[in-house]
Amino acid sequence: MNAVFELDPRELSTPSAGEERADGERAAGAAENGTIGSAGRVESLLERDAGREESCERSGRWLRYKVDRRAVAYVHAMLGLHVAVFFLAPTWLAVVCVAPLAIGSMFVAAINHHHQHFNTFHSAWMNRVFDIALSLQTGIAPYAWVLHHNLGHHVNYLKQRPHEHPDESRWTRRDGSQMGRIEYTIDLLLHHQIDIIRVGRRYPKYLRAFLLMKLPLWSILGLALYTNPVNAFLAFLLPGFITLVHTSWVTYGHHAGHYPTNHYDASVSNTNPLFNYLTCNLGYHTAHHKRPGVHWSQLPKIHEEIKDRIPPHLIETRFW
């Protein structure tokens, strides 16, 4: 099931008839070799990519890319801090720690995004355990990114309302006018679970995985709430929710206000070195949408290949 993270969403579409297929082909824009297929075709493509992965050269015993050592170490160090606050902190100290834990988890959210596109480990079970570690810190359940983001947003991000099948991270109102950032954030928070289920109905294999992975996640959180409800709320639930709100808030700037005519004028990229070091190249957003199935370490190279096709005003160099 690792292959879903690396599937190029230009090969996906909703399983409706000709009009939706044509829309998907137009949405591919100038991206080369984009084809559109039904949900059934997606399944075969996933199996194809899973087989292709087995033939790839390995870069490490556990990690598929050794450069992920830093990201994995950071995620587990942050998880250790959450756990330490839960077990050791008196209530007053746990309250003080909420903000630092949330800020630290905001960078975990970027790693979570990358992991959902390109699994970190060779082993499927290690990837699922890593999913839990990421979810406990970011407020986003395992496979939620896959359904809402990989199979939703990446397929439909060139289609904004009033399109009949708009982007799951839509930034326009029903009349096509642009939402403000606060309105967008609230709209995304209120509707993302509904959209996950809606997309999941087209891809039941991944909807089942989404629902099944809730069992270990909820078991851990349930045990924490039973053991120490106050610290469970302060160490895990509240920082995770703040991180989820922040994730929704910052994604507004990736696309909002840029009514796309093709792939290259649909996203804002940020080439600031510090920003990309801290977020593992999250700033190379146009490159990411062009090649969503590649490891994050490859994005600067892809950006260099396509930067002449990106409008200059869509390439930022500031940290913020």
FIVOMAR-342394 format. One record per residue: x, y, z of N, C-alpha, C, CB in turn; residue in one letter. Coordinates in steps of 0.2 Angstrom, whole numbers, plus 5000, padded with zeros to 4 digits. Glycine has a CB too. Layout:
XYZXYZXYZXYZA/...
END
This chain:
500449945000500050005000500450065000499550005006M/501150065000501550115000501450154994502250095001N/501350124988501350154982500850214981501250104976A/500350214985499850274984500150334985499250264989V/500650334989501050404991501450424985501450394997F/501650384981502050404975501750404969502650364975E/501050394968500750394962500650464960500050364963L/500850474953500750544951499950554950501050554944D/499750604953498950624953498750644946498750664958P/499250664942498950674935498650614931499550704931R/498750554934498550494932497850474935499050434933E/497650524939496950514943496450554941497150514950L/495850534942495250574941494650544945495050584934S/494150584946493550554948493250504943493050614950T/492850454945492650404941492050424937492550344944P/491950484936491350504932491550504924491050574934S/491050514920491050504913491450554910490450494910A/491350564903491850604898491950674901491550604892G/491450704903491650774905492150784910490950814907E/492150744915492550744921493250724918492350704927E/493250674914493950654911494250704907493850584906R/493850744903494150794899494350854904493650824894A/494050864909494250914914494950894917493750924919D/494950834919495650814922496150824917495550744924G/496050804910496550814905496750884905496350784899E/496250934905496451004904496851024911495851044903R/496650994916496951014923497750994923496650984929A/497850944919498550924919499050984916498650864914A/498751034912499051084909499651064905499251134915G/500251104906500851084902501251024905501251144902A/500950994910501350944913501350884908501050914920A/501950854907502050804902501850744904502850804900E/501650704899501450634900500850624905502050594903N/500450664906499850664911499350624908499650724913G/499050574911498450534908497950524914498650464906T/497350524912496850514917496450454917496350574916I/496250424922495950364922495450354928496450304923G/495050304928494550294933494850274940494050244931S/494450264945494650244951494950164950494150244957A/494650134946494950064945495550064942494450024940G/495750114937496350114934496850134939496350164928R/496650174944497150194950497450134953496750244955V/496950084955497150034958497749994954496649984959E/497649984948498149954944498849994944497949944937S/498750064943499350104943499750094950499150174942L/499350094955499650084962500050014962499150084967L/499749964960500149904960500749904955499649844957E/500649934949501249944945501849984948501049984939R/501650034952502150074955502450044961501850144958D/502049994964502349954970502849914967501749914973A/502749884962503249834959503849874956502949804953G/503749934954504249974952504749994957504050034948R/504450004963504850024969505249974971504350044975E/505049904970505449854973506149844969505049784972E/506149874962506749874958507149934959506549864951S/506949974963507350034964507950024968506950094967C/508550064967509150054971508950084978509750094968E/509150044983509050064990509650114993509050004995R/509450154997509950204999510150195007509650274999S/509750145010509950135017509650075019509750195021G/509850045025509549985028508749995029509949965034R/508650055033507950065035507650115031507950085042W/507950175030507750235026507850225019508050295029L/507350245015507350245008507850305005506750255004R/507950355009508350405008508750425014508050475005Y/509450425014509750435021509650505023510550415019K/509550555019509450625021508850625025509350665014V/508450575026507850575030508050565038507350535028D/508650555039508850545046508750605050509650525046R/508850665047508750725051507950725053508950785047R/507550715048506850725049506550675054506450715042A/506750605053506550555058506750565065506750485055V/507350595065507650605072507250665075508450625072A/507050715071506750775074506050755076506650825069Y/505650715072505050685074505050655080504750645068V/505450605081505450565087505750605093505950505086H/506150655092506350695098505750745100506950745095A/505350765095504750805097504250755100504450835091M/504150695098503750655101503950635108503650585097L/504550635109504850625116504650675121505550615116G/504650745118504450795122503750795124504650865118L/503350775119502550775121502450715126502250755114H/502850665125502750605130503050625137503150545128V/503550665137503850685144503350735147504550725142A/503050785143502550825146501950785149502350875141V/501750735145501150695148501350665154500950645142F/501950635155502050595160502350635166502550535159F/502750685165503150715170502850785172503850715168L/502550815168502450895169501850895174502250925163A/501850945179501250965183500851005178501451005189P/500251015180499751045176499951115173499051055179T/500251155178500451225176501051225171500751265182W/501451175172502051165167501751145160502551125170L/501251095160500951075154500651125150500451015156A/500351175154500051235151500551275147499651275156V/501051285151501651325148501951295142502151335153V/501951225142502251195136501851185130502451125138C/501151205130500751195125500951235118500051225126V/501151295119501451335114502051305111501551405116A/502551295115503151265112503051195108503751255117P/502651155111502451095108502151105101502051045112L/501651155101501351165095501751195089500751215096A/502251235091502651265087503151215084503151325090I/503451175088503851115086503451075081504151085092G/502851055083502451015079502251045072501850995082S/502351105071502151135065502751115059502151215065M/503351105062503851075057503751005056504551095060F/503450965061503350895060502750895055503050865067V/502350935054501750935049502050935042501350995050A/502650975041502950975034503250905033503551025034A/503550875038503850805037503250755036504250785043I/502650765039502150725038501850725031501550745043N/501850785028501650795021502150755016501650875019H/502750765017503250735013503150655014503950755015H/503050635020503050555021502350535017502950545028H/501850565017501250545014501350545006500650585016Q/501750575003501950574996502450524995502150644994H/502950514999503450464998503650435004504050504994F/503450375005503550345012504250345014503250275012N/504450355020505050365023505450295023505050395029T/505150245025505550185026505350135021505250155033F/505850085020505750025016505149985018506349985015H/505049975025504649925028503949965028504849905035S/503349925026502749955027502549965034502249905023A/502649915039502449925046502849975049502649855049W/503449995047503850045050503550115048504550045048M/503250115042502950175039502250185043502750165032N/501950135045501250145048501450165055500850075048R/501950135059502150165065502350235065502750115068V/502750255060502850325059502250365058503350335053F/501750345054501150375054500850395060500650335050D/500850345065500550365072500950415075500550295076I/501650415075502050465078501950535075502850445077A/501850535069501650595065500950625067501750595058L/500450575067499750595069499750625076499350535068S/500050595081499950615088500250685089500450575092L/500650715084500950785085500550835080501650775083Q/500250805075500050855070499250865069500250835063T/498850815073498150815073497850795066497950885074G/498250765062498050735056498150655056498450765050I/497550625055497550545056497950515050496850525056A/498250455051498550425045498050415039498750355048P/498250425033497950415027497450475026497550355027Y/497350525031496950585029497350625024496850625036A/497950635024498350665019498250635012499050675021W/498350565012498250525006497650545002498350455007V/497050535006496450545003496250615001495850515008L/496350665006496150735005496650765000496150775012H/497250755001497850794998498050754992498450805003H/498350694992498550664986498050644981498950594989N/497550614983496950594979496450644978496650534981L/496450704982495950754981496350814978495650774988G/496650854982496950914980497450914974497350944986H/497850864974498350864969497950844962498850804970H/497450814962497050804956496650864954496550744957V/496350904959495850954957496151024958495250934961N/496751034960496951104962496851154957497651104965Y/496851134951496751184945496051204944497051154939L/495551164948494851174947494551204954494451114946K/494351274953494151304959493351314958494451374960Q/492951324963492251344962492251404958491951354969R/491651404954491051364954491151304950490551404951P/491751274949491751214945491351154949492551194945H/491051114945490651064949491051014953490351024943E/491651004952492050954956492750994958492250894952H/492651044963493251084964493751054969492951154968P/494351084969494851074974494651054981495351124974D/494851004984494750994991494951044995494950924993E/495551084993495751134997495551204994496551134998S/494951204992494651264988494751324992493951244986R/494951374988495051444991494551494988495751464990W/494051474984493451514982492851494985493451514974T/492351544985491651534987491251504981491351604989R/490651494982490251454977490151504971489551444980R/490251574972490151614966490851624962489851684968D/491351594965492051604962492451654965491951614954G/492151694969492551744972493051714978492151804976S/493551754979494151724983493951734991494751764982Q/494051684994493951685002494551725005493951615005M/494451755010495051775014495351715018494751825019G/495951735021496351675024495951645030496951705027R/495651685034495251665040494651615038494951715044I/494251645033493751605030493951535027493351645025E/494451545023494751475020494951425026495351495016Y/495251455031495551405036494951375040495951445042T/494451415041493851385045493451335040493351445047I/493451355034493051315029493451245028493051345022D/494051245028494451185027494451145034495251205026L/494451175040494351135046493751105046494551185052L/493151135044492551115045492351055040492051165044L/492651065034492451015028492950965027492351055022H/493550965030494050915027493850845029494750935030H/493550835035493350765036492850735031493150755043Q/492350785030491850765025492150745018491350825024I/492650795016492950785009493350715009493350845008D/493650695015494050635015493650575014494350635022I/493050575017492550525016492350525009491950525021I/492150585006491950584999492450554994491750654998R/493050574995493550554991493650474992494250594992V/493650454998493750385000493250344997493750385008G/492650364996492150324993492350304986491450354993R/492750344983493050324976493650284976493250384972R/493950284982494550234983494450204990495150284983Y/494050154990493850114996494450084999493350064995P/494950064995495550024998495850075003495950004993K/495850135001496250185006495750215011496550245001Y/495150215010494650235015494650185021493950245012L/494750115019494750065024495450075028494749995021R/495950085025496550105028496550165033497150115023A/496250215031496050275035495650255041495750325031F/495150215040494750195046495150145050494050165043L/495450105048495850055052496350085056496149995047L/496750135053497250165056497050205062497750205052M/496350225062496150255068496150215074495450285066K/496150155073496050105079496650115084495950035077L/497250105081497850115085497950185088498550095082P/497750235083497850305085497350325091497750355079L/496750305090496250315095496350275102495550305093W/496650215101496850175107497350215111497050105105S/497850235108498350275112498050335115498950295107I/497650375111497450435114496850425120497050475109L/496550365118496050345124496350325130495550295121G/496850285129497250265135497550325139497850215134L/497850375135498150435138497550475142498450475133A/496950485139496450525142496250485148495850535137L/496150425148495950385154496450395160495850305152Y/497150385158497650395163497750465166498350375160T/497750515162497850585164497450625159498550595165N/496850635160496450675155496750745154495750675156P/496950785159497150845158497850855154497250885165V/498350815156498950815152498850785145499450775156N/498450735144498350715138498050765133497750655138A/497650805136497350865132497850915131496750895136F/498350935136498850985135499450965131499051005142L/499550895132500250875128500050845121500550815132A/499450825120499350795113498750835109499250725114F/498150835112497650855109497650925107496950845113L/497750975112497751045110498351065106497851085117L/498951045107499551055102499351035095500151035104P/499050965095498950945088498350985085498650875089G/497851005088497351045085497651115083496751065090F/498051145087498451205085498851195078498851235090I/499151145078499551125072499151115066500051065073T/498551085067498151075061497851145059497551025064L/497651185064497451255062497951285058497251295068V/498651285060499151315057499251285050499851315061H/499251225049499351195043498751215038499251115043T/498151225040497651245036497751325034496951245039S/498051365039498151435038498651445033498351465045W/499251405033499851415029499651395022500451385032V/499251345021499151315014498751365010498751255014T/498451415013498051465009498551505005497751515014Y/499151515007499651555003499951514997500151575007G/499851454997500151414991499751424985500051334993H/499151434985498751444979498251504978498351384977H/498051524984497451574984497651634980497251594991A/497151654976497151714972497451714966497551764976G/497751654964498051644958497651594954498751614959H/497151624950496751584946497151554940496151634943Y/497251494940497751464935497451454928497851394938P/497951464924497851444917498251384915498051504912T/498751364919499151304918499451284924499651314912N/499851234924500151204930500651264933500551144929H/500951294929501551344931501351404934502051354925Y/500751424933500451484937499951474942500251534931D/499951414945499451394950499751394957499251324948A/500351404958500651394964501151444966500951324965S/501251464972501851504975502351464977501551554980V/502951474975503551444977504051484981504051414971S/504351454986504851494990505451464990504551504998N/505951504988506651474987507151494993506951494981T/506851524998507251545004507651485007506851575009N/508351485007508651425010508451405017509451435009P/508451455021508251435028507551405029508251495033L/507051435025506351405025506351335022505951445020F/506751315017506751255014507151205018507051255007N/507651225022508051185027507551165032508651215030Y/507151205035506751195041506151155039506551255044L/505951155033505351125030505451065025504851175027T/506051045025506250995020506051015013506050925022C/506151075010506051095004505251105002506351044999N/504851115007504151125006504051185002503851135013L/504551235001504451294997504451284990505051344999G/504751224987504751214980504051184978505251164978Y/503551224978502851204978502651184971502351254981H/502851224966502651214959503051154957502851274954T/503651144959504051084957503651024960504751084960A/503451034966503050974970502450954966502950994977H/502051004964501450984960501650954953501051054959H/502150974951502350944944502550874945502950984941K/502950854950503150794952503050774959503950784950R/502450764961502250744968502450684970501450754968P/502650634966502850574968503650564970502650524964G/504050614969504750614970504950634978505150654965V/505450604980505750624987505850704987506350584988H/505750734993505750804994506450824992505650825001W/507050784993507650804992507850824984508150754994S/507350794980507450804973507150874970507150744969Q/506750904974506350964972506751024970505850984977L/507251034973507651094970507951084963508251104975P/508151024961508351004955507751014950508550934954K/507150994952506551004947506351074946505950964950I/506451114952506351184952506751214947506351214959H/507451204947507851234942507651214935508551204943E/507451154934507251134927506651174924507051064927E/506151194929505551224927505451304928504951194930I/505951334932505851394935505751454929506451414939K/506051444923505951494918505251494916506451474912D/504851444917504151434915503651464921503951364913R/503951474927503551504932503551574932503851474939I/502951614932502951684932503351714938502251714933P/503851764937504251784943503951804949504651844940P/503351834949502951854955502751794959502351894953H/502751734956502551674960503151634963502251624955L/503751674963504351644966504551694972504951624961I/504451674978504651714983505351694986504151714989E/505751744989506351724992506451744999506951764988T/505851775002505851795009505751725013505351845011R/505951735020505751675024505051675026506151685031F/504751735027504051735028503651755022503851785034W/
END
